[in-house]
Amino acid sequence: MKQPYLQTKEYPFNHGGHQDHTEVTESSSNYGYSENELATLVIGCAIEVHRRLGPGLLESAYMKCLTFELQSKGLKIEIEKPLPLVYKGLRMDIGYRLDILVENTLIVEIKSVEAINDVHIAQCLTYLKLADKKLALLINFNTTPLKQGIKRLINGQLLSLK
């Protein structure tokens, strides 16, 4: 049985839930953000979280804090959104989940590891394909400065922030 990542009682921010147990915050925006504008907002929020917390914590801590920052910007977010695998027309709920989906457009995958490696990038690229999205941010909070831990993945390509 699947367990939701965040229980409502543990999560003090304004939000609603979906039937699939993902957490959703309501947006005050008109969904008018481009992928690049969303990425800029998310990176700014991630830098704020990293500036206050620094490296060395668990992914879950960074996720909750980043979620708070994104919500404070009025963005619609879905946390631990299930991602089914469709194979030859057969939909399989295998347990894949997006860390954060922003405005139903941008995938944000959070890590707190020594270094991002090829398997992290491959995972994120696969999520992009399965979710049929154009842009993902892979953010490793265990780096200093944070900029070195941010990877942009676009349509099967990796673009590092420089």
DSSP file (Angstrom, degrees, kcal/mol; ACC not computed):
  #  RESIDUE AA STRUCTURE BP1 BP2  ACC     N-H-->O    O-->H-N    N-H-->O    O-->H-N    TCO  KAPPA ALPHA  PHI   PSI    X-CA   Y-CA   Z-CA
    1    1 A M              0   0    0      0, 0.0     2,-0.2     0, 0.0     0, 0.0   0.000 360.0 360.0 360.0 132.5    0.0    0.0    0.0
    2    2 A K        -     0   0    0      1,-0.0    93,-0.0     0, 0.0     0, 0.0  -0.510 360.0-152.3 -74.9 138.3    1.3    3.4   -1.0
    3    3 A Q        -     0   0    0     -2,-0.2     2,-0.1     2,-0.0    -1,-0.0  -0.924  20.6-116.1-108.8 134.9    1.9    5.9    1.8
    4    4 A P        -     0   0    0      0, 0.0     3,-0.1     0, 0.0    18,-0.1  -0.411  19.3-131.2 -66.5 146.9    1.7    9.6    1.2
    5    5 A Y  S    S+     0   0    0     16,-0.2     2,-0.5     1,-0.2    75,-0.1   0.927  92.1  32.3 -64.6 -45.9    5.0   11.4    1.7
    6    6 A L  S    S-     0   0    0     15,-0.3     2,-0.3    73,-0.2    -1,-0.2  -0.956  75.2-145.7-118.7 125.8    3.5   14.2    3.8
    7    7 A Q    >>  -     0   0    0     -2,-0.5     3,-1.0     1,-0.1     4,-1.0  -0.646  24.4-121.5 -83.4 146.4    0.5   13.7    6.1
    8    8 A T  G >4 S+     0   0    0     -2,-0.3     3,-0.9     1,-0.3    -1,-0.1   0.895 111.6  54.1 -55.5 -43.5   -1.8   16.7    6.4
    9    9 A K  G 34 S+     0   0    0      1,-0.2    -1,-0.3     3,-0.0    -3,-0.0   0.761 109.0  49.0 -66.5 -23.5   -1.3   16.9   10.2
   10   10 A E  G <4 S+     0   0    0     -3,-1.0    -1,-0.2     1,-0.1    -2,-0.2   0.645  99.5  73.5 -85.5 -15.2    2.5   17.1    9.8
   11   11 A Y    <<  -     0   0    0     -4,-1.0    -1,-0.1    -3,-0.9     4,-0.1  -0.852  60.9-171.1-110.5 102.6    2.4   19.8    7.1
   12   12 A P        +     0   0    0      0, 0.0     2,-0.2     0, 0.0    -1,-0.1   0.438  53.1  95.9 -79.0   0.7    1.5   23.2    8.6
   13   13 A F  S    S-     0   0    0      1,-0.1     2,-0.3    -5,-0.1    -2,-0.1  -0.501  87.8 -88.8 -92.3 159.4    1.1   25.1    5.3
   14   14 A N  S    S+     0   0    0     -2,-0.2     2,-0.3    12,-0.0    12,-0.2  -0.493  71.4 129.5 -63.1 123.1   -2.1   25.8    3.4
   15   15 A H        -     0   0    0     -2,-0.3     2,-0.3    10,-0.2    10,-0.3  -0.979  43.8-137.8-164.2 170.5   -2.7   23.0    1.0
   16   16 A G  E     -A   24   0A   0      8,-3.8     8,-3.2    -2,-0.3     2,-0.3  -0.874  21.6-124.8-131.0 166.8   -5.2   20.5   -0.2
   17   17 A G  E     -A   23   0A   0     -2,-0.3     2,-0.2     6,-0.2     6,-0.2  -0.824  10.7-137.8-116.2 155.5   -4.9   16.8   -1.0
   18   18 A H    >   -     0   0    0      4,-2.1     3,-1.8    -2,-0.3     6,-0.0  -0.607  33.0-107.4 -98.5 165.2   -5.7   14.8   -4.1
   19   19 A Q  T 3  S+     0   0    0      1,-0.3    -1,-0.1    -2,-0.2    -2,-0.0   0.787 121.4  60.4 -62.6 -26.5   -7.3   11.4   -4.1
   20   20 A D  T 3  S-     0   0    0      2,-0.1    -1,-0.3     1,-0.0     3,-0.1   0.288 120.0-111.4 -86.0  12.8   -3.9    9.9   -5.0
   21   21 A H  S <  S+     0   0    0     -3,-1.8   -15,-0.3     1,-0.3     2,-0.2   0.567  70.5 141.0  71.5  12.9   -2.6   11.3   -1.7
   22   22 A T        -     0   0    0    -18,-0.1    -4,-2.1   -17,-0.1     2,-0.4  -0.584  53.1-121.5 -78.9 150.9   -0.3   13.9   -3.3
   23   23 A E  E     -AB  17  79A   0     56,-1.0    56,-1.8    -2,-0.2     2,-0.4  -0.765  31.4-172.3 -92.0 138.3   -0.2   17.2   -1.6
   24   24 A V  E     -AB  16  78A   0     -8,-3.2    -8,-3.8    -2,-0.4     2,-0.4  -0.993  12.2-156.2-133.7 136.1   -1.2   20.3   -3.6
   25   25 A T        -     0   0    0     52,-1.7    52,-0.4    -2,-0.4     2,-0.2  -0.862  27.0-115.8-106.3 149.4   -1.0   24.0   -2.8
   26   26 A E        -     0   0    0     -2,-0.4     2,-0.4   -12,-0.2    48,-0.1  -0.572  27.9-136.9 -83.9 148.1   -3.3   26.4   -4.5
   27   27 A S        -     0   0    0     -2,-0.2    48,-0.2     2,-0.1    47,-0.1  -0.808  17.4-161.7-108.3 142.6   -1.8   29.0   -6.7
   28   28 A S  S    S+     0   0    0     46,-1.5    47,-0.1    -2,-0.4    -1,-0.1   0.450  70.9  93.7 -94.5  -3.1   -2.6   32.7   -7.0
   29   29 A S  S    S-     0   0    0     45,-0.9    -2,-0.1     1,-0.1    45,-0.0  -0.308  81.6-125.2 -82.9 171.4   -0.9   32.8  -10.3
   30   30 A N        -     0   0    0     -2,-0.1    -1,-0.1     0, 0.0    -2,-0.0   0.033  50.8-104.7-101.6  24.3   -2.6   32.4  -13.7
   31   31 A Y  S    S+     0   0    0      1,-0.1    44,-0.0     3,-0.0    -2,-0.0   0.810  82.7 135.3  56.2  31.2   -0.3   29.6  -14.7
   32   32 A G        +     0   0    0      2,-0.0     2,-0.3     0, 0.0    -1,-0.1   0.284  28.4 115.5 -93.8  11.1    1.3   32.2  -17.0
   33   33 A Y        -     0   0    0      4,-0.1     2,-0.1    70,-0.1    -4,-0.0  -0.596  59.1-136.4 -83.3 139.6    4.9   31.3  -16.1
   34   34 A S     >  -     0   0    0     -2,-0.3     4,-2.5     1,-0.1     5,-0.2  -0.447  32.0-104.1 -79.5 166.4    7.3   29.9  -18.7
   35   35 A E  H  > S+     0   0    0      1,-0.2     4,-2.6     2,-0.2     5,-0.2   0.908 123.4  50.1 -57.5 -42.3    9.5   26.9  -17.8
   36   36 A N  H  > S+     0   0    0      2,-0.2     4,-2.3     1,-0.2    -1,-0.2   0.880 109.1  50.6 -67.4 -37.6   12.5   29.2  -17.5
   37   37 A E  H  > S+     0   0    0      2,-0.2     4,-2.2     1,-0.2    -1,-0.2   0.919 112.1  47.7 -64.8 -42.3   10.6   31.7  -15.3
   38   38 A L  H  X S+     0   0    0     -4,-2.5     4,-2.9     2,-0.2     5,-0.2   0.921 110.3  52.2 -62.5 -43.2    9.6   28.9  -13.0
   39   39 A A  H  X S+     0   0    0     -4,-2.6     4,-2.8     1,-0.2     5,-0.2   0.906 108.6  51.0 -60.0 -41.7   13.1   27.6  -12.9
   40   40 A T  H  X S+     0   0    0     -4,-2.3     4,-2.2     2,-0.2    -1,-0.2   0.916 111.8  47.0 -61.9 -43.8   14.4   31.0  -11.9
   41   41 A L  H  X S+     0   0    0     -4,-2.2     4,-2.2     2,-0.2    -2,-0.2   0.925 113.7  47.6 -63.1 -45.2   11.8   31.2   -9.1
   42   42 A V  H  X S+     0   0    0     -4,-2.9     4,-2.8     2,-0.2    -2,-0.2   0.917 111.2  50.3 -64.5 -43.6   12.7   27.7   -7.9
   43   43 A I  H  X S+     0   0    0     -4,-2.8     4,-2.6    -5,-0.2    -1,-0.2   0.913 109.8  51.3 -61.9 -42.2   16.4   28.3   -8.0
   44   44 A G  H  X S+     0   0    0     -4,-2.2     4,-1.9    -5,-0.2    -1,-0.2   0.912 112.1  46.4 -59.8 -43.0   15.9   31.5   -6.0
   45   45 A C  H  X S+     0   0    0     -4,-2.2     4,-2.3     2,-0.2    -2,-0.2   0.901 111.7  51.3 -66.1 -40.9   13.9   29.7   -3.4
   46   46 A A  H  X S+     0   0    0     -4,-2.8     4,-2.8     1,-0.2    -2,-0.2   0.897 108.6  51.4 -63.6 -40.4   16.5   26.8   -3.2
   47   47 A I  H  X S+     0   0    0     -4,-2.6     4,-2.7     2,-0.2    -1,-0.2   0.900 108.9  51.5 -63.3 -40.3   19.3   29.4   -2.7
   48   48 A E  H  X S+     0   0    0     -4,-1.9     4,-1.8     2,-0.2    -2,-0.2   0.929 111.6  46.5 -61.8 -45.6   17.3   30.9    0.1
   49   49 A V  H  X S+     0   0    0     -4,-2.3     4,-2.6     1,-0.2     5,-0.4   0.938 115.1  46.2 -61.7 -46.9   16.8   27.5    1.8
   50   50 A H  H  X S+     0   0    0     -4,-2.8     4,-2.4     1,-0.2    -2,-0.2   0.873 108.9  55.7 -65.3 -37.6   20.5   26.6    1.3
   51   51 A R  H  < S+     0   0    0     -4,-2.7    -1,-0.2    -5,-0.2    -2,-0.2   0.886 115.7  38.0 -61.5 -38.9   21.6   30.0    2.6
   52   52 A R  H  < S+     0   0    0     -4,-1.8    -2,-0.2    -5,-0.2    -1,-0.2   0.851 130.9  25.8 -81.8 -35.5   19.7   29.5    5.8
   53   53 A L  H  < S-     0   0    0     -4,-2.6    -3,-0.2    -5,-0.2    -2,-0.2   0.776  87.8-157.5-101.8 -30.6   20.4   25.7    6.3
   54   54 A G     <  -     0   0    0     -4,-2.4     3,-0.4    -5,-0.4    -1,-0.1  -0.150  38.7 -47.9  73.7-178.8   23.6   25.0    4.6
   55   55 A P  S    S+     0   0    0      0, 0.0    87,-0.2     0, 0.0    57,-0.0  -0.310 102.1  62.6 -80.7 168.1   24.7   21.5    3.4
   56   56 A G        +     0   0    0      1,-0.3     2,-0.1    57,-0.1    86,-0.1   0.386  69.9 112.2 105.4  -3.0   24.5   18.3    5.3
   57   57 A L  S    S-     0   0    0     -3,-0.4    -1,-0.3     1,-0.1     2,-0.1  -0.431  72.4 -84.9 -95.5 174.6   20.8   17.7    6.1
   58   58 A L    >>  -     0   0    0     -2,-0.1     4,-1.5     1,-0.1     3,-0.7  -0.401  35.0-115.4 -74.1 153.9   18.4   15.1    4.9
   59   59 A E  H 3> S+     0   0    0      1,-0.2     4,-2.7     2,-0.2     5,-0.2   0.877 114.7  61.4 -55.0 -39.6   16.6   15.5    1.6
   60   60 A S  H 3> S+     0   0    0      1,-0.2     4,-2.2     2,-0.2    -1,-0.2   0.847 101.6  51.6 -60.9 -35.0   13.3   15.6    3.4
   61   61 A A  H <> S+     0   0    0     -3,-0.7     4,-2.2     2,-0.2    -1,-0.2   0.932 112.3  45.1 -66.6 -45.6   14.4   18.7    5.4
   62   62 A Y  H  X S+     0   0    0     -4,-1.5     4,-3.0     1,-0.2     5,-0.3   0.889 111.8  53.7 -64.9 -38.0   15.3   20.5    2.2
   63   63 A M  H  X S+     0   0    0     -4,-2.7     4,-2.6     2,-0.2    -2,-0.2   0.934 109.8  46.2 -63.8 -45.6   12.1   19.4    0.5
   64   64 A K  H  X S+     0   0    0     -4,-2.2     4,-2.0     2,-0.2    -1,-0.2   0.917 116.1  45.5 -63.9 -41.9    9.9   20.7    3.3
   65   65 A C  H  X S+     0   0    0     -4,-2.2     4,-2.3     2,-0.2    -2,-0.2   0.913 114.0  48.0 -69.0 -41.7   11.7   24.0    3.4
   66   66 A L  H  X S+     0   0    0     -4,-3.0     4,-2.7     2,-0.2     5,-0.2   0.897 109.9  53.7 -64.6 -39.3   11.7   24.4   -0.4
   67   67 A T  H  X S+     0   0    0     -4,-2.6     4,-2.5    -5,-0.3    -1,-0.2   0.918 108.1  50.2 -59.5 -44.1    8.0   23.6   -0.4
   68   68 A F  H  X S+     0   0    0     -4,-2.0     4,-2.1     1,-0.2    -2,-0.2   0.930 111.6  48.0 -59.1 -46.5    7.4   26.3    2.1
   69   69 A E  H  X S+     0   0    0     -4,-2.3     4,-0.8     2,-0.2    -2,-0.2   0.909 112.4  48.3 -63.3 -42.6    9.3   28.8    0.0
   70   70 A L  H ><>S+     0   0    0     -4,-2.7     5,-1.7     1,-0.2     3,-0.8   0.909 111.5  50.0 -65.0 -41.5    7.6   27.9   -3.2
   71   71 A Q  H ><5S+     0   0    0     -4,-2.5     3,-2.1     1,-0.2    -1,-0.2   0.881 103.4  59.5 -64.1 -37.3    4.2   28.1   -1.6
   72   72 A S  H 3<5S+     0   0    0     -4,-2.1    -1,-0.2     1,-0.3    -2,-0.2   0.733 101.3  56.2 -65.0 -20.0    5.1   31.5   -0.2
   73   73 A K  T <<5S-     0   0    0     -3,-0.8    -1,-0.3    -4,-0.8    -2,-0.2   0.428 120.3-111.9 -87.7  -0.4    5.5   32.6   -3.8
   74   74 A G  T < 5 +     0   0    0     -3,-2.1   -46,-1.5     1,-0.2   -45,-0.9   0.711  64.7 152.7  79.8  20.7    2.0   31.5   -4.6
   75   75 A L      < -     0   0    0     -5,-1.7     2,-0.5   -48,-0.2    -1,-0.2  -0.612  48.5-121.5 -87.3 143.9    3.0   28.6   -6.8
   76   76 A K        +     0   0    0     -2,-0.3    27,-3.8   -52,-0.1     2,-0.4  -0.732  41.6 178.4 -79.9 123.4    0.9   25.5   -7.3
   77   77 A I  E     - C   0 102A   0     -2,-0.5   -52,-1.7   -52,-0.4     2,-0.4  -0.955  24.4-157.3-130.6 149.3    3.0   22.6   -6.2
   78   78 A E  E     -BC  24 101A   0     23,-2.0    23,-2.4    -2,-0.4     2,-0.4  -0.997  17.2-149.9-123.5 129.6    2.4   18.8   -6.0
   79   79 A I  E    S-BC  23 100A   0    -56,-1.8   -56,-1.0    -2,-0.4    21,-0.2  -0.837  73.7  -4.0-106.3 134.1    4.6   16.9   -3.6
   80   80 A E  E    S-     0   0A   0     19,-2.6    -1,-0.2    -2,-0.4    19,-0.2   0.913  84.1-168.1  53.8  46.9    5.6   13.3   -4.1
   81   81 A K  E     - C   0  98A   0     17,-1.2    17,-2.9    -3,-0.4    -1,-0.2  -0.514  22.5-115.5 -70.4 124.0    3.4   13.1   -7.2
   82   82 A P  E     - C   0  97A   0      0, 0.0    15,-0.3     0, 0.0    -1,-0.1  -0.311  26.4-160.4 -60.0 141.8    2.9    9.5   -8.4
   83   83 A L        -     0   0    0     13,-2.8    13,-0.4    -3,-0.0    11,-0.3  -0.909   8.5-152.3-128.5 101.8    4.4    8.9  -11.9
   84   84 A P        -     0   0    0      0, 0.0     2,-0.5     0, 0.0     9,-0.2  -0.327  10.6-130.5 -73.7 157.0    3.0    5.8  -13.6
   85   85 A L  E     -H   92   0B   0      7,-2.9     7,-3.3     2,-0.0     2,-0.6  -0.932  17.6-158.6-103.9 127.1    4.9    3.8  -16.2
   86   86 A V  E     +H   91   0B   0     -2,-0.5     2,-0.5     5,-0.2     5,-0.2  -0.939  13.5 177.6-110.5 119.2    3.0    3.1  -19.4
   87   87 A Y  E >  S-H   90   0B   0      3,-2.6     3,-2.3    -2,-0.6    -2,-0.0  -0.973  70.8 -22.6-126.2 117.4    4.3    0.1  -21.3
   88   88 A K  T 3  S-     0   0    0     -2,-0.5    -1,-0.1     1,-0.3     3,-0.1   0.881 128.7 -49.4  49.6  43.5    2.6   -1.0  -24.5
   89   89 A G  T 3  S+     0   0    0      1,-0.2     2,-0.6    -3,-0.0    -1,-0.3   0.360 112.9 121.8  82.7  -5.8   -0.5    0.7  -23.4
   90   90 A L  E <   -H   87   0B   0     -3,-2.3    -3,-2.6     2,-0.0     2,-0.5  -0.819  54.8-145.3 -94.9 119.7   -0.5   -0.9  -19.9
   91   91 A R  E     -H   86   0B   0     -2,-0.6     2,-0.5    -5,-0.2    -5,-0.2  -0.730  18.7-172.7 -86.3 125.4   -0.4    1.6  -17.1
   92   92 A M  E     -H   85   0B   0     -7,-3.3    -7,-2.9    -2,-0.5     2,-1.2  -0.976  20.4-152.3-124.0 123.4    1.7    0.4  -14.1
   93   93 A D        +     0   0    0     -2,-0.5    -2,-0.0    -9,-0.2    -7,-0.0  -0.771  30.1 161.4 -91.7  93.9    1.9    2.1  -10.8
   94   94 A I        -     0   0    0     -2,-1.2    -1,-0.2   -11,-0.3     0, 0.0   0.600  62.8 -93.0 -94.5 -14.3    5.3    0.9   -9.8
   95   95 A G  S    S+     0   0    0      1,-0.3     2,-0.2   -12,-0.2    -2,-0.1   0.490  70.4 149.3 114.4   5.6    6.1    3.6   -7.2
   96   96 A Y        -     0   0    0    -13,-0.4   -13,-2.8   -14,-0.0     2,-0.4  -0.495  22.5-177.0 -69.3 141.4    7.9    6.3   -9.1
   97   97 A R  E     -C   82   0A   0    -15,-0.3     2,-0.4    -2,-0.2   -17,-0.1  -1.000  26.9-130.5-143.2 138.6    7.2    9.7   -7.6
   98   98 A L  E     -C   81   0A   0    -17,-2.9   -17,-1.2    -2,-0.4   -18,-0.4  -0.727  18.9-140.1 -81.6 134.3    8.3   13.2   -8.6
   99   99 A D  E    S-     0   0A   0     -2,-0.4   -19,-2.6     1,-0.3     2,-0.4   0.983  82.8  -6.1 -58.0 -57.5    9.7   15.1   -5.6
  100  100 A I  E     -CD  79 108A   0      8,-1.7     8,-3.0   -21,-0.2     2,-0.5  -0.996  58.3-162.8-142.1 133.5    8.0   18.3   -6.5
  101  101 A L  E     -CD  78 107A   0    -23,-2.4   -23,-2.0    -2,-0.4     2,-0.5  -0.982  18.3-154.2-113.9 121.1    6.0   19.3   -9.6
  102  102 A V  E >>  -CD  77 106A   0      4,-3.0     3,-2.6    -2,-0.5     4,-2.3  -0.847  69.9 -20.3-103.4 125.1    5.6   23.1   -9.9
  103  103 A E  T 34 S-     0   0    0    -27,-3.8    -1,-0.2    -2,-0.5   -26,-0.1   0.785 111.1 -75.9  51.7  32.4    2.7   24.6  -11.8
  104  104 A N  T 34 S+     0   0    0    -28,-0.3    -1,-0.3    -3,-0.2     3,-0.1   0.745 130.3  74.9  53.9  25.8    2.2   21.3  -13.5
  105  105 A T  T <4 S+     0   0    0     -3,-2.6    30,-0.6     1,-0.3     2,-0.5   0.671  79.1  55.8-130.8 -47.1    5.2   22.2  -15.6
  106  106 A L  E  <  -De 102 135A   0     -4,-2.3    -4,-3.0    28,-0.1     2,-0.4  -0.865  61.7-148.6-110.6 125.8    8.5   22.0  -13.9
  107  107 A I  E     -De 101 136A   0     28,-1.9    30,-2.8    -2,-0.5     2,-0.5  -0.777  12.4-166.8 -89.2 132.0    9.9   18.8  -12.2
  108  108 A V  E     -De 100 137A   0     -8,-3.0    -8,-1.7    -2,-0.4     2,-0.5  -0.974   2.6-171.3-122.0 117.4   12.1   19.4   -9.2
  109  109 A E  E     - e   0 138A   0     28,-2.9    30,-2.9    -2,-0.5     2,-0.4  -0.932  11.5-152.4-108.9 128.6   14.2   16.5   -7.9
  110  110 A I  E     + e   0 139A   0     -2,-0.5     2,-0.3    28,-0.2    30,-0.2  -0.833  16.7 174.0-107.8 136.1   16.0   17.0   -4.6
  111  111 A K  E     - e   0 140A   0     28,-3.0    30,-2.8    -2,-0.4    31,-0.3  -0.941  23.4-168.6-132.4 156.1   19.2   15.3   -3.5
  112  112 A S        +     0   0    0     -2,-0.3     2,-0.2    28,-0.2   -53,-0.2  -0.605  47.3 129.6-140.5  76.3   21.5   15.6   -0.6
  113  113 A V  S    S-     0   0    0     -2,-0.1    29,-0.2     1,-0.1     3,-0.2  -0.771  72.8-102.7-128.5 166.9   24.4   13.5   -1.7
  114  114 A E  S    S-     0   0    0     -2,-0.2     2,-0.3     1,-0.2    -1,-0.1   0.902 102.3 -12.3 -58.6 -41.7   28.2   13.8   -2.0
  115  115 A A  S    S-     0   0    0     28,-0.0     2,-0.4    -3,-0.0    -1,-0.2  -0.977  70.2-108.5-158.2 146.4   27.9   14.4   -5.8
  116  116 A I        -     0   0    0     -2,-0.3     2,-0.2    -3,-0.2    24,-0.0  -0.641  45.9-172.1 -72.6 131.2   25.3   14.1   -8.5
  117  117 A N    >>  -     0   0    0     -2,-0.4     4,-1.7     1,-0.0     3,-0.7  -0.642  39.4 -85.4-121.0-178.3   26.2   11.2  -10.7
  118  118 A D  H 3> S+     0   0    0      1,-0.3     4,-2.8    -2,-0.2     5,-0.2   0.813 122.3  57.7 -58.8 -34.3   25.0    9.7  -13.9
  119  119 A V  H 3> S+     0   0    0      2,-0.2     4,-2.3     1,-0.2    -1,-0.3   0.874 105.3  50.8 -67.9 -34.9   22.2    7.6  -12.3
  120  120 A H  H <> S+     0   0    0     -3,-0.7     4,-2.1     2,-0.2    -1,-0.2   0.915 113.1  46.0 -64.9 -42.6   20.6   10.7  -10.8
  121  121 A I  H  X S+     0   0    0     -4,-1.7     4,-2.6     2,-0.2    -2,-0.2   0.921 112.3  50.1 -66.0 -44.5   20.7   12.4  -14.2
  122  122 A A  H  X S+     0   0    0     -4,-2.8     4,-2.3     1,-0.2    -2,-0.2   0.905 110.1  51.4 -61.2 -41.8   19.3    9.3  -16.0
  123  123 A Q  H  X S+     0   0    0     -4,-2.3     4,-2.3     1,-0.2    -1,-0.2   0.932 111.8  46.2 -59.3 -47.1   16.5    9.1  -13.4
  124  124 A C  H  X S+     0   0    0     -4,-2.1     4,-2.1     2,-0.2    -2,-0.2   0.890 111.4  51.1 -66.4 -40.3   15.5   12.7  -13.9
  125  125 A L  H  X S+     0   0    0     -4,-2.6     4,-1.9     2,-0.2    -1,-0.2   0.897 110.5  50.1 -63.4 -39.6   15.7   12.4  -17.7
  126  126 A T  H  X S+     0   0    0     -4,-2.3     4,-3.0     2,-0.2     5,-0.2   0.907 108.0  53.0 -65.2 -41.6   13.4    9.4  -17.5
  127  127 A Y  H  X S+     0   0    0     -4,-2.3     4,-2.6     1,-0.2    -2,-0.2   0.900 106.5  53.9 -59.8 -40.5   11.0   11.3  -15.2
  128  128 A L  H  X>S+     0   0    0     -4,-2.1     5,-2.1     2,-0.2     4,-0.8   0.933 112.6  43.4 -58.0 -46.2   10.8   14.1  -17.9
  129  129 A K  H ><5S+     0   0    0     -4,-1.9     3,-0.6     2,-0.2    -2,-0.2   0.942 115.1  47.2 -66.2 -48.2    9.9   11.5  -20.5
  130  130 A L  H 3<5S+     0   0    0     -4,-3.0    -1,-0.2     1,-0.2    -2,-0.2   0.865 118.0  42.0 -62.9 -36.6    7.4    9.6  -18.4
  131  131 A A  H 3<5S-     0   0    0     -4,-2.6    -1,-0.2    -5,-0.2    -2,-0.2   0.552 105.4-129.4 -86.9  -8.2    5.7   12.8  -17.2
  132  132 A D  T <<5 +     0   0    0     -4,-0.8     2,-0.3    -3,-0.6    -3,-0.2   0.932  57.9 143.8  56.8  49.4    5.9   14.4  -20.7
  133  133 A K      < -     0   0    0     -5,-2.1    -1,-0.2    -6,-0.2    22,-0.1  -0.767  49.5-143.2-114.5 162.2    7.4   17.6  -19.4
  134  134 A K  S    S+     0   0    0    -29,-0.4    21,-1.6    -2,-0.3     2,-0.4   0.762  76.4  36.3 -96.2 -28.9   10.1   19.9  -20.9
  135  135 A L  E     +eF 106 154A   0    -30,-0.6   -28,-1.9    19,-0.2     2,-0.3  -0.980  53.2 175.3-137.8 138.4   12.2   21.0  -18.0
  136  136 A A  E     -eF 107 153A   0     17,-2.2    17,-2.7    -2,-0.4     2,-0.5  -0.980  17.7-147.7-134.6 150.2   13.5   19.5  -14.7
  137  137 A L  E     -eF 108 152A   0    -30,-2.8   -28,-2.9    -2,-0.3     2,-0.6  -0.985   6.0-162.0-115.1 127.5   15.8   20.8  -12.1
  138  138 A L  E     -eF 109 151A   0     13,-2.9    13,-2.5    -2,-0.5     2,-0.5  -0.951  16.7-170.3-106.8 114.1   18.0   18.4  -10.2
  139  139 A I  E     -eF 110 150A   0    -30,-2.9   -28,-3.0    -2,-0.6     2,-0.7  -0.929  14.9-166.6-118.1 118.9   19.2   20.1   -7.0
  140  140 A N  E     -e  111   0A   0      9,-2.7     3,-0.3    -2,-0.5   -28,-0.2  -0.901   0.7-171.4-102.2 108.3   21.8   18.7   -4.7
  141  141 A F  S    S+     0   0    0    -30,-2.8     2,-0.3    -2,-0.7   -29,-0.2   0.537  71.7  82.4 -77.2  -6.1   21.7   20.7   -1.5
  142  142 A N  S    S+     0   0    0    -31,-0.3     2,-0.3   -29,-0.2    -1,-0.2  -0.162  78.5  88.6 -93.2  41.8   24.9   19.0   -0.2
  143  143 A T  S    S-     0   0    0     -2,-0.3     3,-0.1    -3,-0.3     6,-0.1  -0.920  73.5-116.5-132.9 159.1   27.2   21.4   -2.1
  144  144 A T  S    S+     0   0    0     -2,-0.3     2,-0.1     1,-0.3    -2,-0.0  -0.954 103.5  25.0-139.6 121.2   28.8   24.7   -1.5
  145  145 A P  S >  S-     0   0    0      0, 0.0     3,-1.5     0, 0.0     4,-0.3   0.656  86.9-139.9 -73.6 163.8   28.0   26.9   -3.3
  146  146 A L  G >  S+     0   0    0      1,-0.3     3,-2.8     2,-0.2     4,-0.3   0.834  96.0  74.3 -59.1 -33.6   24.5   25.6   -4.2
  147  147 A K  G >  S+     0   0    0      1,-0.3     3,-1.2     2,-0.2    14,-0.3   0.819  90.2  58.5 -50.9 -33.8   25.0   26.7   -7.8
  148  148 A Q  G <  S+     0   0    0     -3,-1.5    -1,-0.3     1,-0.2    -2,-0.2   0.667 103.8  53.2 -70.9 -15.6   27.4   23.8   -8.3
  149  149 A G  G <  S+     0   0    0     -3,-2.8    -9,-2.7    -4,-0.3     2,-0.5   0.280  87.5  96.8-102.9  10.2   24.6   21.4   -7.3
  150  150 A I  E <   -F  139   0A   0     -3,-1.2    11,-1.3    -4,-0.3     2,-0.4  -0.888  47.0-179.4-107.1 125.4   22.0   22.5   -9.8
  151  151 A K  E     -FG 138 160A   0    -13,-2.5   -13,-2.9    -2,-0.5     2,-0.5  -0.984  15.3-150.4-121.9 132.2   21.5   20.7  -13.0
  152  152 A R  E     -FG 137 159A   0      7,-2.4     7,-4.0    -2,-0.4     2,-0.5  -0.888  10.7-164.5 -99.1 128.2   18.9   21.7  -15.7
  153  153 A L  E     -FG 136 158A   0    -17,-2.7   -17,-2.2    -2,-0.5     2,-0.5  -0.967   9.9-179.6-117.2 123.3   17.6   18.9  -17.8
  154  154 A I  E >   -FG 135 157A   0      3,-2.7     3,-2.4    -2,-0.5   -19,-0.2  -0.979  61.5 -31.4-130.3 121.3   15.7   19.9  -20.9
  155  155 A N  T 3  S-     0   0    0    -21,-1.6    -1,-0.1    -2,-0.5     3,-0.1   0.834 128.9 -38.4  41.8  48.8   14.2   17.5  -23.5
  156  156 A G  T 3  S+     0   0    0      1,-0.3     2,-0.3   -22,-0.1    -1,-0.3   0.558 121.0 106.7  84.7   6.6   16.7   14.8  -22.9
  157  157 A Q  E <   -G  154   0A   0     -3,-2.4    -3,-2.7   -32,-0.0     2,-0.5  -0.871  61.4-136.5-120.3 153.6   19.6   17.2  -22.5
  158  158 A L  E     -G  153   0A   0     -2,-0.3     2,-0.5    -5,-0.2    -5,-0.2  -0.936  18.2-178.1-108.6 125.7   21.6   18.3  -19.5
  159  159 A L  E     -G  152   0A   0     -7,-4.0    -7,-2.4    -2,-0.5     2,-0.2  -0.967  15.7-150.3-122.3 113.6   22.5   22.0  -19.1
  160  160 A S  E     -G  151   0A   0     -2,-0.5     2,-0.3    -9,-0.2    -9,-0.2  -0.564  20.6-115.1 -81.2 144.2   24.6   22.8  -16.0
  161  161 A L              0   0    0    -11,-1.3   -11,-0.1   -14,-0.3    -1,-0.1  -0.621 360.0 360.0 -73.2 134.9   24.4   26.2  -14.4
  162  162 A K              0   0    0     -2,-0.3    -1,-0.1   -14,-0.0   -14,-0.1   0.386 360.0 360.0-115.7 360.0   27.6   28.0  -14.7
